[in-house]
Amino acid sequence: MKWRKERSGLSIDNKTTFNQVAELYDRARNRYPDRLFDGLVRLAGLAADARILEIGCGTGIATLPLAERGYRVVGVELGPQMAEVARRKLARFAQVDIQTAAYEDWLPPEEPFDLVISATAFHWIDPQVKYRKTAHILKAGGHLAVVKYHHVAGGDDSFFERVQSCYLRCMPGASELRLPQPQELQPDTAQLEASGLFERPVIRNWDTIETYTRQAYIELLSTYSNHIALDAANRAQLLDCIGGIIDREYGGQVRKRYLHELIIARKLV
C-alpha cells in the first residue's frame, strides 16, 4: 500500500518548532513514570522479543525505557535534530533504529509490528492517515498505544494562578486559564473509536509531581511550541516575569503535577 502526504490543514510550522531546541527539549522535558511502561507491557501482552514502532520519537524520551526492556524499536521522527539526539542517546542499543521522516510519508517495512506507540506526538499526525496506516502495519492482535500527559491541579497551585498575569501581559491572545482536577479530564478516544479499526480502548492514568528550580522551569517552558513561537522580546519578558515570581514568592523552586495517560487499543482482526 502506498502512503501519500495528506496534511488536512495541520500546521507544519508548529510540528517542527521542537526541532529548534532539540538538546534543550531532551534535557528539560519531564519523563514518563516507569510504572506507565510496566502497565503498557502488561496490557499489550508484549513478548520479550516484541517489535515496536514509535511515532514521533523525538529525542527518545519514551524510546529509552522501551529499549532498556530489550524490545526491538523503530522510531520515526520528523525533526532531524531531534532524531540525531535520539540516535546518540540510544547508540548502545543495537535493536533500536531511529529514522528521520514524517509518519505520513514513511514507508513501513513488510514485517508487521506488535505495538505502535506515540508519546505526546500522535495529535500532530494527520487524522486521515494515522489510524488507517497504523492498523495496516500492526500484526493481527497488535496494539496501538497513545501516551500523553496533562497539566493538572496539584503541586504549587497558587503559582499557576500567579503567573497568569505574566501570560496576559506578555503573550498576545492569551486568556486566563485554570488547571483542571484529574477527575475533570475526559480521555479523547472519539477518533480512535470512530475509525472502526480497533477494539474499545483501555485507559490508565498515573500522576507525578516534579520539582523545578527557576532555571529548570524556564528551560521547560522554552520547549513548549507556543512559547517558542513568541517573538523574542515578549518571550524574554514572559520568562523573566515567571522567573521573578519563582524567586520572590516560592523560594527559588516550584512543584508541578502531571497526569500521565495511556490509551491502548487492540487491532480488530
N, C-alpha and C positions, 0 to 999 in steps of 0.2 A: 504494500500500500504506500502510495506517495503522499507525503505531508507537505502542504503549502503554507506559506506565511499568511496568516489571517490576523489582522490587528484589531478590527472592530472598535476603533476609536481609543484604544489604550494608549496612554502617554508613554512613548519610548523614553522621553527625557527623564521622567520620574523613575522609570525602571533602571536607568543607568546611573543615577546620581551616586549610588553607593560606591561605584567603581572609582570615583574621585577620591575616596577616603578609605581605600581598602585596608591599609595597615591599621589605621585608627579604628575602623569597624571591628577588626579581629580582636584588637586589644580591649575595646570599651564595651562591646555588646554583652549583655547578660547571657549566661549559659543555661541550657535546659537541664532540669534535675535528672540524675541517674535513674530515679525511680520511674520517670516517664519512659525511658528506653526499656527498662525491665518490663513495664506494662505492655509496651509495644511488642516486644518479643513474645510475651505470653499470649496476647490477644491474636497476633498474626500466626502463632504456631510455627515460628521460624526454626528451621533445622540449622544445625551448626554450620553447614556449607551454603546457606541461603544466598541467593543472588539479588542484590538490591540496586534500584535506580533512585538517585536523589535528584529531584528537580530544583534548580536554583540553589546549588550547594553553597554559594557564597564563598567565604573563606574557610569553610569546613567545620564550622562550629557544631553542627549536628553530625557531620560525617565522621569526626574523630571518635565519638563513643561507639558508633557502629563498627568502625574499623577495629577498635580495641576489643570488640567482642568477636572478632575473627571473620566477619562477613565479607563477601565479595561485593564491592560497591563501585558503581559507575556514577560519577557526579557530573551533572550538566549545568554549566554556569555561563550566563550571558556576558558578564564583565571580565575582560582579560586580566586586569589587575587583581580582581577578587579571586579568579581561578588560579593565578600564579601564587598567591598567598596560600591557598588550599594545597596546591601541589607541594610547595616547600614544607608545609606543616605535616603533610601526610606521606612524605617521601619514603619513610621507613616501612610503609605498608605496601608490599608488592601486589596485594589483591585489590588495591584502590586505583581507579583510573579517573582523573579529572579531565573533562572535555569542555572546550570553550565553544558555546553555541547557544542560540535561542532555542528553547524547547520546541517551539512551534515549527522550527526548521530542521531540528536534529533528526538524523536518520538512525533509527534504532537497529541493533543487531538482530539477527534471526532468532537467537536463543532468547526465550521469554524470561521475565523476571518473577521472583517470588513476591516481591514487595516493591511498590513505588511509594516514596515518601517525599514530602515537600515541607520544609520547616520555615515558616514565616516568609513564604515566597509564592505560594500557589495562587494567591489573589492577583498576582501580576500576569498570570498566564491567560491567554485568550480563551474565553469561555466556550467558543465554538470548537476548540481543539482539545482542551485539557482532559475532559472526561473520556471522550471518544478515543483519543490517542493512547491514553493511559490504559484503558481497558484492552486495547489492541495488543499492547506489549506485555501485559500480565499473563502468566500461565493460568490455566483453569484452576480456580480456587485461590488465586493470588489476592493480595490485599492492596488497597490504596490507603495511605495514612497521611493526614494533613495535620501538621503541628503548628500551633501559633501561641502567642502569649498576649494577655490583656493587662493593661494598667488598671488596677483596682484599688479601692479604698483599703487602707491599712498602712502600716509604717507611720511616717510623719504626715498624717492627713492635712494638718494645718499648713504645712509647707506648700503643698499643691495649691491650696486656696490662696496663699500669699503671693505666689508667682503669677497668678492670673493677671495681676495689674501689669506685670512686665510684658506679657503677651499682648494685652490690649494696647499697650503703648508702642510696642516695637514690631509687631507682626501684622502687617496690613491685612484686613479682612478677618482677623481673629475674633472669636466670640468667647464669652466666659464659659468654661467647662467645669464639669463635676465628675469626680472619679466614681464609677458605679460600684455598688456592693457585688461580690461574686455571684450571689443568688439572682441578681438582676439580669445577668448575661444569658442570652439565648444562643445556642450553637447555630451557626449558619450552615445548614445542610440542604437547603432548598434546591440548589442547582444540582448537587450530587444526586439527590433522590429523584429529581425530575429527569435525569439522564437516562434512567431505566437500565443502567449498565451494572449496578452494584446492589447488593443486599442492603437492608436497612442499617445505617451506620451505628456504631457504638461510640459513645463519648465518655472520656475520662478526664479528670482535672487534678492538677497538683499545684499548690501555691508555694511561693518562696518570698522571703524578704531579704533584699540586698542593701548593704550599707555603702554609701558613696561619700568620698571626700569631695570638696569643691571641685578639684581638678578632674576627678573621675566622672563626676556628674556632668560637668561641662563637656568633657570628651564624649560621653554618651549622647548628649543632646546634639553634638556636632555630627553624629552619624545618622540622624533622622532626616528623611528626604525633605520635609517641609522646612527644616532649619537650614539644610544645605542650599535650598532654593532661594533663601532670603538674600537680598543684596548685602554686601559686606558691612556697610555702616549699620543697618538695622540688626544684623546678626551679632555684631560686636556689642551693641547697646543691650540687646536682649540677654546675651550670655553674661555680661558684666552685671546687669540688674539681678539676675538669678544668683550669680555667684556671691554678690554682696549680701543677699538675704541669707544664704547658707552660712556665711562667715559671721554676720552680725547677730542672727537670731537662732541659729542651730549649732553653734559651737564648731563650725567647720565641717560638719558631716550630716547627711540625711539618710533616712531609711525609706525604701521604696518597695511596694508589694506587687508581685506579678502573679497572675493566674495562668498557668500553662495548660493548654487544651490539646488533647489528642482526639481526632476524629478518624475512625478506622472503619473501612467497609470492605467486605469480601466481594470479589467479582462474581457476577452471576454466570453460571456455567451455561 
